[in-house]
Amino acid sequence: MTVLLHADQPDDVAAAAGILRAGGIVALPTETVYGLAGDALDPAVVGAIYAAKGRPSDNPLIVHVAAFDDLPAVVRDVPGSARALAEAFWPGPLTMVLPRRDVVPDRVTAGLDTVAVRVPAHEAFRAVLRLAGVPLAAPSANQAGSPSPTTAEHVLHDLDGRIPAVLDGGPCTVGVESTVVDLTSTPPRLLRPGGVSLEELRAVLGDVDVDPAVAGELAPDQVPGSPGMKYRHYAPAAPVVVVDGPTTEAAAWVRGQPELHPVVLCSEEEAAAFAGLDVVTYGSAADPASLARGLFGALRSVDRPEITRVFARCPADDAGIARAVRNRLLKAAAFRVVRAGAPAAT
């Protein structure tokens, strides 16, 4: 049985750090999603993280450190661009890919010569980091492929009995994983959109490329440069299809599909257009941050045995955090996208 600890109890925070110091793994809250944390420098601990999640071994992990000054412990070279980004966004939902030191195990980086690093903003995670005294690898604390957890209850649903403890720090405030930017390429490259937008990155760095994997699939033989690039993620059991196009046309298209029990995932503003169908809203289109906070909980709520297909509507805008929301829905759909009026999805 997994023990539920509480982030507002100092003894529980200390207990979580004690498990980590002893070579165990613990689910911890971050501002993005809950992470399954363990000593990033111990290959056996990293292996336990992969095993608990059922995570593919070629999907690298993010290493979390307590402060920018801790980067040299895991990174060979810290460029000026990293300092500029850290001054703007750390602690916070931004991960930088940098050249790794040999002390970082291959199991963390999936054999790459780079390591993804960030300084989280959640005070409970930072307190545990300080007490544990080691960098922490911490992918999302869920079964691989399922929607990421944004509450301790989500973690327990997936991993109860598979990990020693989860530290409950309340709902995550961002709700989608961190932005990942590769600083080893010229110009820097966005590998995964998240809580720090492409526009914000460009305001600091100037030119920033967008990796094709943000909006499309990697080939089976390609090695992902950061977490979340290659495999189907964030998905309920039923197939997900992203439905693009104006609301009225999309609603008409969905009503015409021969599904036994479809569910529509959309914003609050669009719900009325799908009246009479099973509709789950995940936030307000007027507040894209609410869509990010609500997305994974909504995807979990449609993971029901009677659901035969999920028709997902993305934010109309593809800027700011809305880009991250669309990216997660595309990954949940394994990049199955139709435009209203197209032939039926298969």
Stockholm file with secondary structure:
# STOCKHOLM 1.0

chainA/1-346         MTVLLHADQPDDVAAAAGILRAGGIVALPTETVYGLAGDALDPAVVGAIYAAKGRPSDNPLIVHVAAFDDLPAVVRDVPGSARALAEAFWPGPLTMVLPRRDVVPDRVTAGLDTVAVRVPAHEAFRAVLRLAGVPLAAPSANQAGSPSPTTAEHVLHDLDGRIPAVLDGGPCTVGVESTVVDLTSTPPRLLRPGGVSLEELRAVLGDVDVDPAVAGELAPDQVPGSPGMKYRHYAPAAPVVVVDGPTTEAAAWVRGQPELHPVVLCSEEEAAAFAGLDVVTYGSAADPASLARGLFGALRSVDRPEITRVFARCPADDAGIARAVRNRLLKAAAFRVVRAGAPAAT
#=GR chainA/1-346 SS CCEEEETTCHHHHHHHHHHHHTTCCEEECCSSSCEEEEETTCHHHHHHHHHHHTCCTTSCCEEECSSGGGGGGTBSCCCHHHHHHHHHHCSSSEEEEEEBCTTSCHHHHTTCSEEEEECCCCHHHHHHHHHHCSCEECCBSSCTTSCCCSSHHHHHHHHTTTSSEEEECCSCSSCSCCEEEETTSSSCEEEECCSSCHHHHHHHHSCCEECGGGTSCCCTTCCCSSTTSSSCCSCCSSCEEEEESCHHHHHHHHHTSCCSSEEEEECGGGGGGGTTSEEEECSCTTCHHHHHHHHHHHHHHTCCTTCCEEEECCCSCCSTHHHHHHHHHHHHTTTCEEETTSCCCC
#=GC SS_cons         CCEEEETTCHHHHHHHHHHHHTTCCEEECCSSSCEEEEETTCHHHHHHHHHHHTCCTTSCCEEECSSGGGGGGTBSCCCHHHHHHHHHHCSSSEEEEEEBCTTSCHHHHTTCSEEEEECCCCHHHHHHHHHHCSCEECCBSSCTTSCCCSSHHHHHHHHTTTSSEEEECCSCSSCSCCEEEETTSSSCEEEECCSSCHHHHHHHHSCCEECGGGTSCCCTTCCCSSTTSSSCCSCCSSCEEEEESCHHHHHHHHHTSCCSSEEEEECGGGGGGGTTSEEEECSCTTCHHHHHHHHHHHHHHTCCTTCCEEEECCCSCCSTHHHHHHHHHHHHTTTCEEETTSCCCC
//
